[in-house]
Amino acid sequence: MSTAAAAARPQDVKVIGLVSAAHFMSHFYQLVLPSLFPLLKVTFGVDYAELGVVMTLMYATSALMQTPAGMLVDRLGATRVLIGGLGLYASAVTLYGLAPNIWVLGLLAVVAGFGNCVFHPSDYAIMTARVGANRLGRAYGVHNLGGSFGWVAAPISVLALTSLFGWRAALSILGGVGLALTLYLIVERAALKTEGRTRQRRSEPARERAPLPIILSRPILLCFGYYLLLAVATAGLQPFLPSSLVAAWGLSFAVANSALTGFLIGSSAGIFAGGVAADRFARHEIIVAIGLTSAGVLALVIGFLPMPVPPLVLCVAAAGFAVGTTTPSRDMLVRRAAPSGATGKVFGFVYSGLDLGSAVTPPFLGLLIDHQLPRLVFVAVAAAMFLAISTAVVVGSQSAGDSRERGRRGAAAASQP
């Protein structure tokens, strides 16, 4: 290992740790209110549908603002946008605990959506600029693991603090944790700066930096479509998995939720393995194709093949592992497709596909279960995954072709006297 590489590794670890901590808080805060819905229903005298609207306000705001947030990242720098977004999100959660009624809670959810929209464009811009290219796949994997751990930790933390201090104090305490992390990021902001790329962007012609031609280009639209389809599949394998298993096979909710836990554990292990694979193999579209094909086939097996509970849970966990292995590679495909200096806006745009898919899919899947067609949920999951493979293969093939063309041009330029 060279001296430069050895010196870069601690810096890479620090950068990955900081952005992953911020991503942890983003996912953590997404579940603090849903974990308290039974208490909020009684406190505010509302029903679950009205509480669902509060979450819709947050996710809709986040989806609409991710692309503008990405543009802001490319213009102002990712560090400022990340710190500002985390501070805004943490402030909203802190104020959740003071909300006198559901109307104020809904307004604060909109503020939280403005805070939540910054994480993907900021985090990926920072990692792409600051982490060594030979460790980017693992960096993306650790980043996604941070978010997954945030989802796992939220219900446990919220309920534990609520039992000790009440739900209002619990929310304010958890909001304070995010504010403390915001202050820490301010102290460590030098490790996250991307000024070199900012100067490069300012030297590029305005035509090349115009946002619409970039995000409406074929590779970026295909990446958006991939994330949209992935959200459709994820909805069937996460929030609707317990209900689908109960309706399809008559399992108890305890067993069905154990299967969901198996999926989440398998997914986390897959993300770790997928990060290593993404750094070792350049054809990321092949990793995605193998992972999603395996997961899609397993989804059909889960939905249509009768089996005892232990093999069923094992199949669900294996599907989670297969999906997880694709996560770092999908982000590497987006990085390859993003033009220089446009990482923020591109990641902001394609990740808004996840929010859009998450918003439109639940009513459709719920309708299938309500009409005693739970097995079609697994058909929808498999179909979305198989369609997503085609978008990844096209993006990967085009990016590989562009790389070869740039290599030929470079060789030709070098051969000229």
N, C-alpha and C positions, 0 to 999 in steps of 0.2 A: 504494500500500500504506500502511495506517495505521501510526502509530508503534507502537501496541500489537501489531499483527500482526508488524511487523519485529522487535520485541523478543522475541516469542514463538517465532519460528522457531529461533534458536540453542538455546533451551531444549528445543524439540521434538526437534531433532536429537540432543541429548545424551541425552534419555530413550530415544529409539528405539535409539540406539547401545548404551546400557547393557543394555536388556532383550534386544536382539538378540545381544549378546555372551554373555549367560547362556543364551539359547536355542541358540546355537552349541555351547556346552559340553554341553548336554543331549543333543543329537543326536550330538555327537562321542563322548561316553562310551558311547552305545548300541552303538557298533561296535568299541570297543577290544578286547573279549574275542573276538567272532567273527573278527576279523582274526588272532587268535593261535590259533585252534582246532587247526591241525595241530601246533603246538608243545605246546599244553596236553594234547592227546591222548597224546602220547608221555611227557610229564613225569609226568602223573598216572595213566597206564595205563588210560584210559577210552576209550569210543567216542564217536562224534559224537552219538548219541542222548542220552547222559548229559550232554554239554556243552550240547545243545539244551534239556535240562531246566533247566539253570542260567539260560539266557536267559528261559525261560518263567516262572521264579520272579520275575525282575525285572519283566517286562511284566505279569504277573498282579497283582503287588503294586501297580504303578503304576496299573493300570486300576481296581482296587478302591479305591484311596485318592485318586483324583483328585477325586471329589465331596466327600469330607470335607475335602480340602485347600482346595477352593473355599469351603467354609463357613468354614474357618479364615481364609482371606483376607478374607472379608467381616466377620469378627468382630475379628481382630487387626490387619488391615492387610496389604496385599500385599507391602510392602517386607520386613517381618520374615520372612514365610513364604518369599519368594524367596531371601533371603540364607541362611536356615536350610537350605532344601532344597539349594541349590547347595553349601553347606559339607558337608552330609551326603553328597551324591553324590560330591564330590571326595575326601572322606575314605575312602569305600568303595573307590574306584578306587585310591587310594594304597595301601590295605591289600591289594588284589588281588595286588600284587607280593610280599606276604609269606605268601600262603595256602599251607599245607603240603599240602593235599589238596583234592579236589573238594567235600567236605562244607563246609569253611570257605568255599570259593569260592561255593557256593550260598547260605550264610548271608549273605555280603557282598552277593550279588546282591539278596537281599531288602532289605537296608539301602539299596542303590542304588535300588531301586524306590520306597522311601519318599522318597528325594531327588528322583527323576525326576517324581513326581506333581505337584509344585508349579508347574512352569514355565508351563503354559498358563493356569491360573486366575490366577496372579500377574501374568504378563506382560500379559495382556489387560486385567486390572483397572487396572494402572498406565497402560497406553497410553490406555485409554478415559478415565481421569481426568485425565491430564496433557497429552495431545497435542491440538492444535486439531482441531476436528471436520472442517475442510476438508482435513486431511492424514491422517486416520485410515486411509483405504484404503491409501495409500502406506506408512504406518507398519506396518500389518499385513503388507503385502507384503515390506518389508525384514526384518521379524521372521521370516517364513517362509523368506526367502532365507538368513538366518543359520543356521537349522536345516539347510537343504540343504547349505550349505557345510561344516557340521560333519560331515555324513555323508561328503562327498567327502574331507575332510582327514584323517579318522581312520585309514583303512588306510595312507595314505602316511606319516603321522607315526609310527604304531606300528611299522611295519616298518623305517623308517629308524632309529629309536632302538634297536630290538631288534638290528639288525645292528651297532650301535656298542657297546651296553652290556648286551645280553641282555634277555629279555622282562620279568623281574621289575623291573629298574631302569627299564625303559621305562614300565611302568605306574605306578610310584611317581613318576617325573618328571612324567608327564601328570596324575596326581592333584594334584601340587603346583601345576601351572598353574591348576587349578580353585580351589585354596585361595587362590592369589594373587589371582584375580579376585574371590573372596568378600571378601577384605580390601579390595579396591578399591571394591566395592559398599558396604561399610560406610562407607568414607570419603565416598562420594558419595550416601549414602542420602537426603539432603535433597532431591535432585532427583527421587526416586522416591516421595516420601511422598504419601499420599492421605487425609490426616486430615480434610479438608473433607467428603469423602463419608462418612467414618466417623461424623462427628457427625450428618450428615443421616440415616444409617441408624439411629442410636440414637434419633432423634426420631420415627421411624416407628412405628406400632402394631405390636406383636409379631405380630399376625395376618398383616400384610402381609409380614413378614420371615421367616415360617415356611418352612423349606426345602422340605418335601415338596409343598405346594400349588404352589410355583413350578416345581420340576423335573418335576412330573407334569402340568403344564399342557400343553394341546395343542400350542402352538407349540414349546415346549422339547422335547417328545417327538419332534416331527417333525424338529427340528434334530439330535437324537440319532440318529434313523433315517437322516438324510442322511449323517452322519459314518460310521455303520456301513456303509452301502452304498458310500460312497467308499473305505473300507478294503478292501472286497471287490474293487473295481475296481483299486485301487492294487496289491494283492497280485498280480494277473494281469499288470500292466504294469511291475512292478519286479522283485521277487525271482524270479518265475516266467517272466519274459519270455525270458531266454536259453534255458531248458529248453524252453519252448513253441515257440520258433522253430526250435530244433534238431530237435525231434520232428516238427513240422509240415512243414518245408521242407528238412530235411537240411542246414542250415547248419552251418558249423564253430562251435565255441564262441567263437573269436576274433571272428568276424563277429557272432555273436549278442550278445556282450558289447559290441561297438562300437555295436550298435543300442541297447542299454541306456544307454550313455554319451550317445548322441544324445537319448534320451528325457529324461535328467536335465538336459542342457544346454537342451533345448527348454522343459522345465518351469521352469527358472530364469528364462529370458527371458520366459516367459509370466507368471510371478509379478510381474515388474517392470512389464510392460504392464498386467496386471490391477490393480495398485495404482493406476496413473494413471486407469484406467477407473472404478474403484470410487469415486474422489473426484469424478469429473466427471458420473457418471450415478447418479441416485438409485434406479433400479429394478434393484437388484442381482440379483434373481431372474432377470431377462432375461439378464444377463451370464452367470450360471451356466447357464441353459438353453442358450444358444448354445454355450458352451464344452463342456459335457458332451455335447450332441448331436453336435458335430463330432468329439469324441474317441471317442464310441461308434461312429459310422459308420466312422471310421478304424480302430478296433479290428477291426471286421468285415472291412474291406478287407485289413488285415494278415493276418488269419487265413484268408481264403478266396480272395483274388485272387493268382494267381501273378505274380511280377514279378522283375526283376533286383534284385541286392543294393542298388545305390545308391538307386533309388526306394523300396525297402522301408525302408531306414534313414531316408530323408527322411520317409516316412509316420509312422514311429515317433516321430521328432523333432517332427513336426507335432502328433501326439497329445499328446506331452508339453507342447507350447506351449499347446494348447487346455485341457488340465487345469490348467496353471499359471495361466491367466488367471482361473480361477474362484476361486482360493484367497483373495485379499483380499475378494472379494464374499461368499463363504460366511461369513467371519468378521463382516462387516458385517451380514449377516442375523441372526446370533446376537446381536450387539450390539443391534440394533433389537428383537429379541424379548425380551431380558432386562429385567426390571423394574428400576427405579432401586434401587441399593444391593445388587443380587444378581448383579453381573457375575462375581464369583469363582466362586460355586457353579454358575452356569449354564455358564460355559466349562469348568469342571472336569467337570461332568456330560456335556456333549455331546462333549467330547474323549475321554472314556472310551469312547465308541462307536468311535473309531479303534482303541484298544487291543483292544477286544473283537473287532472285525472282523478285526484282524491276527492274533488268536489262533485264531479258528475257521476261517478261510478256507484256510490252507495245506494242511491234510490233504485237503480236498475237491479243490483244484486238482491236488495231487500225485496223487490217485487217478485223475483224468481222464488225466493224462499217462502214468501206469503202465498204463492200459488202452488205450493208443494212440488217445486222443481229444483230442489237444492243441488242435484247432480249437475245441472246446467251451470252452476257457479264454477265448478271445476273445469267444465268445457270452456267457459269464458276465460278463465285463467290461462289454460293451455293455448287457446287461440291468440290471446294477447301476447303471450311469450313467443309463439312461433312467428307472429307478424313482426315483433320487435327484433328478432334475429335478422330478418331481411334488411331492416334499416341499418343495423350495426355492420352487416357485411358490406353494404354499399358504401357507408362512410369510411370503413377501414380500407376497402379496396381503392377508393378515390384518394384517400390520404397517402396510401403507399405509392400510388401512381404519381401524385404531386411531389413526393419526396424523391422518387427516381428522376423525375424531370429536373428538379432543382440540382440533383447531383450531376446530371449530364451537363447542365448549363455551367455549373462550377468547374467541371473538368475541362469543358471547352474553353472557358475563360482562362484557366490556368495554363492551357497549352498554347495560347496565343503569345507571340513574342512581345 
